[in-house]
Amino acid sequence: MDLQTVLILAQDGLTNGAIYLLLAVALILVFGVTRIVLIPQGEFVSYGALTLASLQLGVMPGTVWLLLIMASIAAVMETFRLVSSEAVRQLPVTLATILIPPAAIALLAKMCIPLHLALGWQVLLTMLIVTPIGPLVYRVAFRPLADATVLVLLIAAVAVHFVLVGLGLLFFGAEGVRTPPFSDAHLTLGTLSVSGQSLWVYAASFILISLLAWFFSRTLYGKALRAVAFNRNGARLVGISPHLAGTYSFALAAAIGCLSGVMIAPITTVYYDSGFLIGLKGFIGAIVGGMASYPIAAAGALMVGILESYSSFWLSGYKDVIVFAAIIPILLWRSLMSVHYEEEE
C-alpha cells in the first residue's frame, strides 16, 4: 500500500465518518431526552435519499403518503385522548395543528413536482417532507410508552424499524437509487483528489454541528432539551414538558437523518433498507461516547468511518464484520468503567 492509497482511503473514511458523526449525535440527543435507542434513525437516511430521487424523477414520493397516513393516525389518537379526558374544547385546535401542516406539505409537493425545481429547492422540499415524520413517529409509537422502561422502548423501536422498512419497500420498491452530485468540482491536494460531493459532506457536517452547538447553548428550546436530558422529573417541575421535548428531539433526529441521506445519495446507491447498516454504524459511534458525550461520540464515528475504509481495502467481504466486532471491546471497557445503578421507577 503506497502513500496515495493511504490518503485516498483516509479521505473516504473521513467522508463516511462525517455521516456517522451526524447520526451518532442524533442518537445521543434522542436517547438523552426520551431514553429511546432510536433504531429507526437509519430509515430517515434512506427516506431522505429516496424522496430526493423521486422528486428528481418527477414522481410523488411515497413519504408524502406516509406523512398523511401518520398524521391521520395521530389525529385519531389525540381525539380519543381528549374525549376520554373530557377536554373536547381543545379538539379543533389540536386536530388543526396535526392535520393542516402535512396537508399543506402534500399540496406543496404536488404543485412543485411538475416544475422540475433546481437541486437546492428539491433538497429543501425533501427536508420539508421527511422531517415531520419524526415527530409523528414519536407521537404514534413512543409517546404512549413514554414512562415505560428502556427495554420496552427498545422493543418498540425495533418494531418501528421493521414497519418503516416495510413501508419503504412498499412506497419505493426494491430498486436502488443514486442522485446526481451537488458539484462536479474536484479539489487537488498534491496527489490526492477530493470530490466536490465529499466537500459538501464536510461542509454540511461542520455547519450542522455548529448550529446544534449554538442551539443547545444559546436558545431557550435547546436549554429545555438539555434540562430534560439531565433530569426529566426536575424539568417537569419547572414547567418543561417531556413530551414536547421528545417531539423536538425526534424532529431534529429526522432532519439530521434526512440531510445525511441527501448527502450520501450521490456517493453510494441507496436502497429502501440501506439505512439500517448506516444507522448501526452511527450507533457504534454513539456507544463509544457512552450515549452521553458528543465529542467522544464524534471521535468514535470518525474512527468507525476510517476503520470501514481500510477494512474494505484489505478484506472487503468482511468490512462490516470488522466494524461491528470493534464494538465488543468498547462495550466491555464501558461496562468495566461505568457505575451500575438501578433504573428509577
N, C-alpha and C positions, 0 to 999 in steps of 0.2 A: 504494500500500500504506500503510494507516494504522497507527498505533501498536498498536491492538488486534490487528490481523492479524499484526504482527511478534511480539507477545508470544505469541499462540496458536501460531504456527509454531515459536518458540523452545521453548515448553513441549513440543510434540510431538517436537521434535528431542532434547530432553533425555531424554524417556521412551525413545525408540528408542536413544539413545546409552548410557543406563544398561544396556540389554540387551547392546548390542555391547561395552560395557566388560567385563561378566562373561565373555563369550565370548573376548575378547582375553586376559584373564587366564588362562583355561583353556588356550588355545592356547600361550601362553608357558610355562606350567607344564609341559605335556606335552612341548613341544619341548626345554626345558631339561633335563629328566630323561631323555628317551628319544631325542632327536634326530628325532622323528616330527612332521611337519607334519600335524596331525590334521584332515584334510579332512572326515571324518565327524562333526565336532563338531556341525554343524547338525542331523544326524539325531537326536541326543539331544534337541534342542529340539522337533522335530516329534513325536518319540515321547512326550515328556512331555505335550504338548498333546493328542495323540490318545488317549493312555492315560487321561487325566483325563476326556475326553469319553466314552469307552467306559464308565468307571465310573459316570458320571452317568446314562448310558442303561441301566444295569443289565446290560451285556454284558461277558463276559470279554475283557479286552484282548488283542490279538494279541501284545503284548510279553511276556506270560506264557509263551506257547508258544515265542517266540524265546528267552527266558531258559532254558527247559528244554532246547531243542534245542542251544543253545550250551554249556550245562553238560555235556550228554551227549558232544558232540564233544571238549570239553576233557578229560573223563574218559578217553575212548579215547586221546587223545594222551598223557596222563600215564601210562596203562597201558603203552603201547609204550615210553615213555622209561624208566620204572622197570624194566621187564623187560629192555630192552637194556642197561641199566647194572647189572644184577644187584642191584637194590635192591628185591626183591619184598616184603620185610618192611614197607616203608613204604606199600605199595599200599592196604591197608584204610583207614588214616588219611587218606591223600591223597584217595581216592575219596569218603570220607565228607565231607571238607572241601569238595569240589567239588559234590557232588550234594545233600547234605541241605539247605543254605540255599535253593537255588532251589525244591526240592520244598516246603519249608515256606512260602515266599512264595506259591507257586501255591495251596497249600491255604488259606492265609490269605485270598487274593483270592477264592477260590471261596466261602468262608464269609461274607465281608464284602459281596460284591456284592448279595445279596438283602436286606441290611439297610438299603440306601439311606442310607449314613452322611452325616453333616454334611460340608460342604465342606472344613473343615480336615482331617478324617480322610481324606477322599478324596485330598487333596494329599499327605499323609504316605504313604498307600498307593501313590500314583503314584511318589513318590520311592523307595520301597522296591522297586518293581518295576523301574524303569528304571536306577537307579544300579548294580546288579550287572552289568548288561550291559556296562558299560565295562571292568571287569577281565577279563571273559570275551572281549571283542573283542581285548584285548591278548594274552591267553593263546593264543587260537586263531590270530590273524592276524599278530601282530607279535613275540611272544617268540621264535619260531623264527628270526626275521630280526634279532634284537637287535644283532648285530655287523656287519650289512650297512652299506653306505654310505647317506648321506642320500638319494641319488637312488632307490635300491632301496626304501627305506622310504616315500618319497613315492609311488612307483608302487603299492606295496601299499596305502597309504592311499586312493588313488584307487579301487582295486579294491574295498576295503571300503565306500567310499561308495556305489558302484553297487549292491553287494549289499544294503546296508541300505535304500537307496531302493526297490529292487525288492521286498524283504520288506515294507516299509511299504505299498506298493501291494497286495500280496497279503493282508496282515493287516487293513488298514483301508479299502481301497477308494479310489476317486478322489475321493470327496466331501469337501469341506472341512468343518471344524467350528469353532464358536465357543462357548466356555463362558460361563456367567453371570459377571458381575463379582463380585469379592470384596466390594465395598461399593458402594452406590448414592449414597453421600455425595459432596458437592462442596465444595471449598474456594474461596471467593471472595476474590480479591486485587484490589481495585479493579474494573476492567472485565474481569479475567481470571478464568475459572472453571476450576479444576483438578479433574479427575475423581478419585474415590476410588481407582480402579484405578491411575492414574498415581502416586498417593501410595504405594500398595502396592509399585509397582515401585521407586520411590526408596528406600523403607524397606528392602526386601529387598536391593537392591544395596548400600546402605550397611552393613547388618548383615553380609552375606556377605563383603564386602571386609574389614571389621573382624575377622571371625572368621578369615579367611585370614591376615591380618597377624599375629594372635595365634598361630595355628597354626605359622607358619613361624618366628616369633621366640621362642616360649616352649615348644614341645613337642619331645620327642625325635624323633618321626617327621617333624615339619616340618623340623628341622635336618638330619635324614638326607636328605630330599629336596633341600634346598639343597646339601648336600655332593655328592650325585650330580650335580646340575646344574653345579656348579663344576668337579668333576674326577671322572669316572667311575672311572678307574683308582685314584686315591687313595682314593676312598670304598670301593672293593672291598678295598683293602689293609687298611683299618681295620675290616673286617667288615660293611660295609653292602652288602646285596645290590642290585645294579642292577635285577634282575628284580622284587624286592619293591617297590622304589621306583617302577618303571614301573606295577605293579599299583595302587599307591596313587594315582599321578598320574592314571591313567585313571578310577579311581573318583571322584576329585574332579571331573574334567572332565565325567563323565556326570552327576554330581549338579548341577553348575552348569548344564549344558545343559538338564536336566530342569526345574530351577527356572525357568530363563528361558522355557521353553515354557509352563509353567503360568502364568507372569505375563503373557505376551503373548496367550494364548488368548482372554481376554475383549476384547482390543483389536482384533485382526485375525483374519480367517479363516485357519486353518492347514490346509494340505493335506499329503499324505504326502511331497511333495518341497519343501515350503516352507523347510525347514531349511537347504538348500544356500545360497540367497541370503543368509539371515540370518547363517549362519556365515561366509560370504565377507566380509561387511561387518565382522564382528568380526575377521577375519583382516587386513583393511586397518589396523584399529587396532593390531593386534599388529605389523604391518610398520612402522608409524610408530615404535613403540618398539624397532625392531631385533630383534624376537623375544627381547628380553632385559630391557628396562626396563618394569616395571609402571606407574610413574607416567606416563611418556611415552605408553605404550600406552593408558592410561585417557584422557589428553587427546586422543589421536588418535581413539579410539572416540567420544567426545563430539563431536568435530569432524565425524566421519562422519554421526552422527545429525542434527546441525544442518544440514549440507550437503544431506543427503537431504530434510529437511523443506522447506527453502527451494526446492530444485530441483523438488519435487513441486508447488509453487505456481506457479512460473514456467514450467517445462517438464515437466509431469507425465509425458509419454511418454518422456522421456529422463533421468529422475531416476537410474536405475541406471547408465546410461552415464556421467553426470557423476560419480557417486560412484566408479565403478571407474576412470574416467580420471584421477581425482585421485591414484591410486597411482603413476602413471608418473613425475611429478616427484619423488615421495617416494623411489622406487626409484633414480632417477638420483642424487639427493642422497646417499642412503645408500651407493651404490656409490662415489661420489667421496670420501666422508668416511671410509669404513671401511678398515681394513688387511686386505689379502688374504693368506691363508695356505693352505697345503696341508692337507687333512684328514689326521688321524692314521690310520695303518694299525692 
